[in-house]
Amino acid sequence: MSDRVADFPILDVLLNRWSPRAMSGESITEQELFSLFEAARWAPSSYNSQPWRFIYARRDTSAWKPLFDLLVPFNQSWTKNAAVLIVVISRTTFELNNKPARTHSFDTGAALENLAVQGHAQGLVVHGMEGFDYNRAKLTLGIPDGYAVEAMFAIGKPAPKEILPPELQKREEPSGRKKVTEFVCEGRFTCKS
């Protein structure tokens, strides 16, 4: 699929998963969508708290515009062809005792990775974004106190890169990664800053 090469053996699904932006505008089925949520469900979390919550909207429904309007114009330029938009939030305290859950964002990230890998395995585009109005999301979507707004995701069926604006077409390819030795340190912090 791509020219990516791992320095150490890993699963192909991890090596070849990437975040394209070109989407066809076709809808996805409820089965396809809820398989992604099911994959997220099985992510590890501290005390099995499962702090992640997903607020989603399908294109061509009344739920779409409030989520779409949260995005910065750059992200609107390509997410207009997504089938689904998702706002991801996490509970900041444990349900069992209401004490602070320091790993709520970390645990939610694990759920999102499961969702992204499942989407890739299903042949879908899954692209995460931070380019949206976090404060307005909290108000517009009725997110209660005790939840952190984490990210937004666009999901859809793939399309040729020519569907994108010209400046995005140039960026529509799998990206490389840092070498493991740049982010792994033994014993104490000696990694590159």
C-alpha angles and dihedrals in degrees: 000000000000141000092249115132125192119219090213129030114277137156114285091231089062095045095047100040112107138154112253121178101208110104129171101224091240117137123244124223125254087245091056092047097045091048085064092051090047090055090051090051092065097055118119119256138175110274086355086279095149093204096181122111127181126208108191139182130193118219114257093031130104089250092062103073097055091054095040091051090058091066125094113247093257091059092042088058092069106019089065085087096050120114094214138018121202131194110204120209134171134210109243096206134050115260091219097061108358090239119143114281104212093188098050092113093043092050092047089051089056090053090050092051089053089050092049094048091048090049091051090049089052092051094250132134112244114181125175124209141188094186100105139088106276095185094049089048090058092051100037095047097041095241108176127227112274093052127096121212104231112174147316127246133199118207129188149124116292123259135182113282089243088079088071128081110273095254091055094047089068091057096045100109136090112280128225127242139226117265114265089242089063095063106025119082127178120221100346141008108297097135123123110275 
